[in-house]
């Protein structure tokens, strides 16, 4: 089975957290980036811990790391201004 590489924009918000939990629970999906506001208190935290799942090896950041392999999907759950 092919694995889909997913990034979530708005990761620390209510809906972003729900989407992250769904991605982490779904076979064939791999969370590779979690993006939120630059002033978010959870910046730098492991996103698994943020959503109550334990460490998953992806930190909350405010930009997508340009060295990441290509994404399959970017899910944007932010305010209109952020998009």
C-alpha positions in Angstrom: 0.0 0.0 0.0 1.3 3.4 -0.9 1.7 5.9 2.0 0.3 9.4 1.5 2.5 12.1 3.1 0.3 14.7 4.8 0.9 18.2 6.2 -1.7 20.0 8.4 -1.9 23.8 8.5 -3.7 25.0 11.6 -2.4 22.0 13.5 -2.9 23.3 17.0 -6.4 24.5 16.6 -9.5 22.5 17.5 -10.2 21.1 14.0 -6.5 20.8 13.2 -6.1 18.5 16.2 -9.0 16.4 15.1 -7.6 16.0 11.6 -4.2 15.0 13.1 -5.8 12.4 15.2 -7.6 11.0 12.2 -4.4 11.0 10.1 -2.5 9.2 12.9 -5.2 6.6 13.2 -5.5 5.9 9.4 -3.4 3.2 7.7 -1.6 4.5 4.6 -1.3 8.1 5.9 1.8 9.6 7.3 1.9 13.0 9.1 5.0 14.7 8.0 4.4 18.4 8.9 2.2 20.3 11.4 2.1 24.0 10.9 0.6 26.7 13.1 1.0 30.4 13.9 4.5 31.7 14.7 3.3 32.9 18.1 1.6 29.6 19.1 2.7 28.4 22.6 3.0 24.8 21.3 5.6 25.7 18.6 8.4 23.2 18.8 6.3 20.6 20.7 5.8 17.1 19.3 2.4 17.2 17.7 1.5 13.8 19.0 1.8 15.1 22.5 -0.2 18.2 21.6 -3.1 15.9 20.5 -2.7 13.4 23.4 -1.2 10.6 21.3 2.4 10.6 22.6 5.4 11.5 20.5 5.2 10.9 16.8 8.4 12.6 15.7 6.8 15.7 14.1 7.1 19.1 15.7 4.7 21.9 15.4 6.3 24.6 13.2 5.3 27.8 11.5 6.7 26.9 8.0 7.0 23.8 6.0 10.6 22.5 6.1 11.9 23.0 2.5 14.0 19.9 2.8 11.0 17.6 3.2 10.3 15.2 0.5 7.2 16.2 -1.6 3.9 16.2 0.2 0.9 14.2 -1.1 -1.7 16.4 0.7 -1.7 19.8 2.5 -4.8 20.2 4.7 -5.5 23.8 5.6 -7.7 24.3 8.7 -6.9 28.0 9.4 -8.5 31.4 9.3 -9.0 32.9 5.8 -6.2 35.4 6.5 -3.6 32.6 7.1 -4.4 30.9 3.9 
